[in-house]
């Protein structure tokens, strides 16, 4: 209605300066209204964010803080010029392009902050490295899209530009393929969280605690004290055992007793093992059985769970169980089996040993071609004298 009234008033329509003054007044009024509206919305959001369970309100406040008052002032001025019908210092098409540029810039500013706020809320427990990298990539994508949209609206042919960027991107990706693979591996670690700083992991020949997960490498402090730096890509190719997330530890151990133990005492051994396991705190008994007849002992197998991941605590429990079993077996007169071998020698072992020297069993006559005949003592070539200490017979003359 204001624009119709101004166009119908000849005194104003023929004076550009008057039209610009009206446009400035309208722009100033609209600008003040916009400021008041933004502050009113921000005040209500702050009251809502102060209440528990309204994190979205705090995020909306941070997004609103990204509002550019300069862009709003130009936006209000354009509306004032359009309402007053003031002559443009540029063409009508240029004004339309300016409208689009202002809207695209402000939307890009809001989306930039929204990406930052959303990722900080969604990935606050995933680590700063992943949040920073994803934030950078998404914000860069927002600004590239906004820039291409503005260039296209201004009449720039962006088809060739996009094609050039695509070819250049492929060339850069091939040149830094290893670095990019590590970067995406870092994102995978941050999102999937197979481990995090402080976890004790084992993979391959490496065992240690995670110190830092970076964009390209992961640093591990080994049990020996040295720092191991591993590429994120190579690390994800391994089968990783994460002991930090162990909730309980399954333990299997065996007890060996001698075969000389009576059957009644053998039957009592599982009960002895069970009582010792149940007597320890943070344990849950599973089973204990005479598992097998071993080569030199009767072998009992026991299984129980330690209800904590602390390795030192597990070793204290196992030591107490072992000492308790030893005391109970000693009190019951049951002997633990030692790793021993019993060799049974047959009675004809001595002749067999002599056979190893080359003489046949029963070759006591000593008849050999070298002696020329049978003498009681055997030949001088090596026959034994069964008579004792008598020397062998001399050769015949």
Secondary structure by P-SEA (a helix, b strand, c coil): caaaaaaacccccccaaaaaaaaaaaaaaaaaaaaaaaaaaaaaaaaaaaccccaaaaaaaaaaaaccaaaaaaaaaaaaaaaacccccccaaaaaaaaaaaaaaaaaaaaaaaaaaaaaaacccccaaaaaaaaaaaaaaaaaaaaaaaaaaacccaaaaaaaaaaaaaaaaaaaaaaaaaaaaaaaaaaaccccccbbbbcccccccccccccccccccccccbbbbbbaaaaaaccccccccccbbbbbbbbbbcccccaaaaaaaaaaaaaaaaaccccccccccccccccccbbbbbbbbcccccaaaaaaaaaaaaaaaaaaaaaacccccccbbbbbbccaaaaaaaaaacccccccccccccccccccccccccccccccccccccccc
